[in-house]
């Protein structure tokens, strides 16, 4: 469970992205939708503990993300749109560190590299990689330990077809196993059929709506309206 309790946040004084937002997101696949500038990536950063709220609390399974950091973040995997990885470390070093932090066998780092097709790049530093390779490395880190809370910003961007298929399959598998998966994406089509709910951001507010169990075209139309900032009926 990811819970926002009366959360407010803004980068500039007097111009909050979120104003007193309270929402609870349980297991399943939740899409975050809203027009450009609505704060989708910002919401994800708050949920991941990258940014602290100006007011209110963010809880992961009842643990305050900023007061019980180690416990709250233990089962949390966040993949940002622009991977922020240590530039001079090798991919192998980063993944082995993630394995230690999550108390997983070192072999899981090697398995994750193989799944993302990065074995031959294991000894390269992050600054030597293309954007697509950096994003695959970030996903390889997310695979380690099967985290229960997935926060993914534009997960399919800069990915080749094989990587896209692997990522979608991983999200759906973790959803089936009871994980909380939250996805921000400009392209909602690949996730429309499996989405359980959508968090609609609009003018500083956040409303959680169930995705209707309807024909595929009706589900897509529902998501498109929320993505444009319209009120779904």
N, C-alpha and C positions, 0 to 999 in steps of 0.2 A: 504494500500500500504506500502510495506517495500522497502526502497531505500538505496542502497549503492552508495555513490558518491566518486569515486577515493580513495577507502579504501585500505590501506596497513596495514599489521599486521604480527608480528613474535614474538616468545618467546625468540629467541636468536638474537643478533645483526648480521646483514648481512645474515640472513636465514629466510626470510619472508614466511609465509604460503600464504599470498595474496599480490599481487603487483598491486596497482592502479585499483582495481576492481570497476566497475560501473555497477549496475544491478537494475532493478525494478521488484518487484514481486507483482502482484495484486491478487484479489480474486480467489479462487479455490485451488486445491491441487497441491503443488509443492514438488517433491522429490529431495533431495540432494544426488548426486551420485559421486563416484570417488573411486580410490583405497585406501588402508590403508595408512594413513599419508598424504592424500591430503588436510586435514583440514576441513572435514565435520562438526565435533562437534565444532571446533573453529569458523567456519562461523556462526553456530547457536548461540554460546555464544556472538559473536559480534552483531548479530541481536537482541539478548535478552538484551543487555546492561550489560552482565556479565563481558566482557572485553572491554576496550575502544580501538578504532583504533589508530594505531601509526600516521596515516595520513588519511585525508578525513572525511566524515560524514556518520552516519547512521540515517535515518529518518523513523519515523512511522507516516503515514498519514501527511507527511510534517513537522513534529515536530522533531527537533534534539534530539536524545536519551540522549545526555549528557548536553544539554543546557536547555531543557524544559522537565525535567525528569518526573515530576508528570503527565503532560498531555500526554506525549508520551507513558508512561508505563501503563496508566489507563486501556487500553483494551488489554493488552499483557499477555499471559499465556505461561510460559516456563517450560517444564518438562525435566530435564537433565537425562542422562543415570544413573548417580549415584546421587540419591536425596540428596541434601544438606539441611537438615532440622535441626532446632535447637534441639539438642539431648535431652534436659531435659524438653522441653515443651510437653504437651499432644497433641494428634492429634486434639482434640476438641478445645484447645486453639489456635492452628495454623489456623484452618479453620475459627474460629470466627474472628480472626484478619484479614484474607483475606476478609471476608464479610464486615468488617468495612472499610478497605482500598478501596474496590470496591463499597462501599456505597449500600450494599445489605442487606436485612433483615437477622437477625441471623438464621432464620429458614432454609435459603438456605444451611448453613453449615451442619445442620442435614440431609437435603435431600441429599447432596453430599456424606456424610458418608454412608447413606443407599444405595445409588446407587452403591457405590464401595464395599459394604458388610463389612463395618468397624464399624458398630454401637457398637458391643461389645468390640471394642478396643479403643473407644473414650477417655477413661480416662487413657490410657497407654502413657508413654513417648515414644518419637521416638526411643530412644536407646533400648527399649524393643522389637522392631519390627523386623521381618525378612526383607530381601531386597524386597521381593515381596510386603509385607505390606507397606513398606516405599514408594514404587513406586505407590501403590494404593492410599496412602494418598496424594502424590504429584498430582495425577490425580484428586482426590476429590477437591483439592484446585483449579485446573484448571477449573473445571466444574462451579464454582461459578460465577454468573454474565454473563455467555455466552460471554466470551471475543471474540473480532473480529480478533485477531491475535494469532495463535496457533503455537508455536515453540516446536517441539517434537523430542527428541533424543532417538532412539530405543524404541518407545512407547510400543511395545509388549513384550519386554524382561522381563523375570522373572514373567510373568503373566499367570494365569490359563486360561482355555478356556473361561469361562464366562466373565472374565475381558477383554480378547482379543476381544471378540465379542462386548462388551459394548463400548470399546475404538474405534474400527473401526466404529461402528454405530454412535458414537458421532462425529467423524471426518467427516464422510460423511454428517451427518445432518447439522453441522456447515458450511460445504462447500456449501450445497444447500441453506443455509440462507445468503450466501454472505461473509463468513469469509475468511481470508487469512490463509491457513493451510500449514505449511512447515514441512516436515518429513525427518529425517535422519534414515535410517534403513539398516542393512545388508541384511535383508529379504524383498525385494521389492515386492514379489509375492502378498501379501494381499492388496497392494495398486495399483498394476499395472493397473487394469481395470478402476479405478476412477481418476488416475493421469491426470492432465491437461498439466503439463510441468515438466521439470527436469532441475535442476541447476547442471551442470557438472563441477566439480573441477578437475583441472589438472595442475600441475607444476606452481602453483601460480596464475592461471587464473580461471575465472568463466564465463561459457557461459550458457545462458538460452535457452532451446530448447523446443518447443512444442512436446508433445508425439503424435506420429502419430495415426490417427484414422484408425487402421488396425486390422487385426485378432489378437486374444489374443496372439498367439505364436510370432507374429511379434512385438507386443508391448513389450513383455518380452525380446525378443532378442535385441531390441533397448536399453532397460534399462540395460541389462546385459553388453552390449558393453561399455556404459558410466560408469558403475560401475567398470569395469576393467581398465578404463582410456583410452580406445580407442576412436578415433574420429568416431562419428556416421555418417553414410552416408545417 
